[in-house]
Amino acid sequence: MIQEWIPNLLTLFVGVSIGLHMADWDHKLPLLDHRSFWTHGMILPITVWWLLVSGYSIADPYFEDAKLNAEDWSRLLRFFALGFFPGYAIHMCFDLFPKKWHGGALIKSPFGVLPMVGSFIWLLCGQIVANYLALRLVRTPAEALLLIAASAFLFRFYRKKEDTRWRPVAMMVVVLAFLIWIERPLWWDPMWLR
């Protein structure tokens, strides 16, 4: 049992690390400005989701000779995504509350710089999509608790490098409550609602 969870947790950790920082890869990529339309918003989580779903089917022919079977690969991809999407959503939560909405805080799109309201909505949509995809991947209450604990730790860790405190946490709670309200996840079965 423990040996099965070690690769899952390592993969989750890698997903979280990439998810937290991938939006800011626009600093390092040519042709992209900070707070790029492509890396801050819905496009990145949807692309990662598509790549993961494609990864399930693309890898199937290679499992015949591999030590890792298709079921293990599928589980590891899912745990990577269970880390990536909350990490990305947390990054978006903090980006929703800059010191001031001008210059580097605004989203740079191919059509120009989005105004404050447009930038806020685009970042919020990215956070909503990432949280929705994370909730779709959770299958058991144990995974949900792991995700909640990891997210709480990440907020605690990540807020040390940001100036804002509780507004990102409140935003995450509101978005998750809204998503659970509109579409109850598979693992959600509270006894008091029966």
N, C-alpha and C positions, 0 to 999 in steps of 0.2 A: 504494500500500500504506500509506504513512505517512498520507496524507490520510484514508484509511478509518478508521485507528485514533484520530485526533484526536477526532472526535465520541464514539467509544466511551469513551475515557479521560475526557473531560469529563463524560459521563453517569455513568460509574463514580464519579468524584469527587463529583458531586452526590448520588448514591445513598449513598455512604459518609457524607457529611456529614449527610444526613437520618437515616440509620440510627443513627449514633452519638448523635444528640441527640433523636430523636423520642420515646423513652421518657420523657424528662423534660419533654415538653410538658404533662404533667399539672400542672406548676407554674403554667402559664399558662391552662389551661382551667378554666372554672367547673365546679363540682360534682365535681371530681376532687381527691383528696389526693395528696401525693407518694407514690411507689411504688404507684400505682393498679393494681388488678387488670387494668384494661383496657389500660394502656400498658406494663406490665412482665409479660411472660409470653408465652403462645402466641397470644393473640388478635390482637395487632398484626401479627406476621409472617404469620399465616394470612390476615388481612384484606388486607394488602398483596399477597400472592400472588393472592388472588381478584381484586383490582382490576387487577393486571397481566394476568392471564389474560383478564379481561373486556375490558381495553384492547386486546388483540389483535383481538378480534372487533368491538368497538364502533367502532374507528377505520377498519375496512375500507371502509365506504361513502364516507368522506371522501377517500380517496387518489386517486380518479379525476382530480381537478383540482389536487391538491397536488404540490409539487416532491418531497416525501418519499413514497416508495412504501411499500407495506405491508411489504416485506422490511426496509427501513431502519428503519421504526417498530418492528418486531418486535425487531430487533437492539438498538436503543437502549433499549427497555423491558427487555430481558434484561440489558444492561450496567448499567442503573440498579439492577436487582435484585441483580446480582453485587456491587454496592457496598453496597446497603442491608442485605442479610441478614448479611454478615460484620460490618458496622458495628454493627448491632443486637446480634448475638451477642457482640461484644466488650464492648459496654455491659453486657449481662447478666452476662458473666464477672466484671467488676469489681463489679457489684452483689451477686454471690454472696459477696463477702468484705468486708462492712462492718467498721468498727471494733468495733461491738457490735451484737448482734441484739436491738434494742429500739427503740421509738419510730419514728423515720423510716426505719429499715431494714426494717421489716415491711411486707408487702403489705396494702393496704387493699382489701377486697372489698366487694361490695354487702351481704354478710352479716356484716360486721365485720372486724376485723383478724386476719389469719392468724397462727398462732404461728410460731416460728422454723423448725421443720421444714417446715411448710406453705409458708412464704415461700420457703425454700431450694428446695424441690421445684418450686414454681411458676416461679421464676426459671430453674432448671436446665432445665425443660421448654421455656421460651421460647428458651433458648440452643440446645438440641438441635434444635428445630423450625427456627430460623433457619439453623443450619448445614446441616441436611438440605436445606432449600430451596436454599441456595447451591450445595451439591454437585450437586443435580439440574440446575442451570443451566449448569454448566461443561461445555463440549463438547470442548475440546482440551487437550493438555498445556501449551500456551503460556498459555491462559487460567488453568489451574490454577496455574502459576508466577506469573502476574500477581497472582492472588488471594492466594497465600502471601506474596509480597513486600509487597503492600499491607497484609495483616493484620499482618505483622511490623512494618512501619512504624507502623501504627495502635497496636499494643500499646506500642511505644516512645514514641510521642507521647502516648497517652492515660494511660499510667501515671504521667506526670509530674504530673498533677493529682490522682492518687489516692495513698493511703498504701500500698497493698499492692503487692507486686512480682511474684513469680513464680507465686503460686498461680493467678491468672487465666490465665496462659499455660499452665500445666500442665493446668488444667481444659479449656481449648480443645483442646489436643493430645489429651487423653484422649477427649473427646467426638468429635473428628474421626476418631481412630483407630477408635473404636467404630462410628461411622456407616459408615466405609469397610469395616470388617470385616463388618457385617451386610448391606450392599448396595453392592457394588463399583460406583463411578461409571463412566460411559461412557468417560471419558478414561484411566482407571486400567488400565495394562497393563504392570506391571513385568516385565522379562525374567527376573529371578531366580525368579519364581513359576511359570514355565511348566514 
